[in-house]
Amino acid sequence: MPRVRTRPTRQDTADRLVSGARKAITERSFHGATVDHICEAAGLTRGAFYSGFKTKEELFLELYGRVSLDVAHLLGNALEEALKGDGDPIDTMFQKFAAAYPLGREWYILNAEMTLVALRSEIAAATFAKRRQTLRHMVVAKIQQVLDMSSRRLTIDPDLLARALIGLTDAGLGQSLIEPDKLGRSTFIEAICPVILKSCSEPLPAGGS
């Protein structure tokens, strides 16, 4: 019986284009990677590209959003592991996150490229800001959960703290890529992030909240 060929779904096409963009932009930069480069990496035609995305910028924003969600989910998994342990929940959460930290050179390049695109385009900047805001909201939610476990409360604005922790993580990754013999890519996460969180929070008063 002849095998029936099925056409790829819109989601399949989008997934392949996102993967192609990830590869092409990492290798060539955002401006260096053309639509043809992305299609070649994805194994698709220009027609397939424009059936899913209006511009290369729109595709890049989709890619960035997906990677950001992956990071947030990883932090959530680390929190779940912290719930199972007997040690300090804050230390354990960051240790688990650091141990599973999947991001490296590719993420740093994509993040840097996205920042440059946003600095040059008000439209991209607005969307980029929303993506970052979504990531911060997820981080704040996890921080609040681990503080509840630790019977602590924040003493500064939660969004400001999330900005600081994300910025520190990105900065540490960048330094580790340049000086890998002196700094591990997750060193800042494990060694400094817990200190900052504890410094920006305090124990709950007895019988209070």
Order of alpha helices (4+ residues) and beta strands (2+ residues): alpha-alpha-alpha-alpha-alpha-alpha-alpha-beta-alpha-alpha-alpha-beta
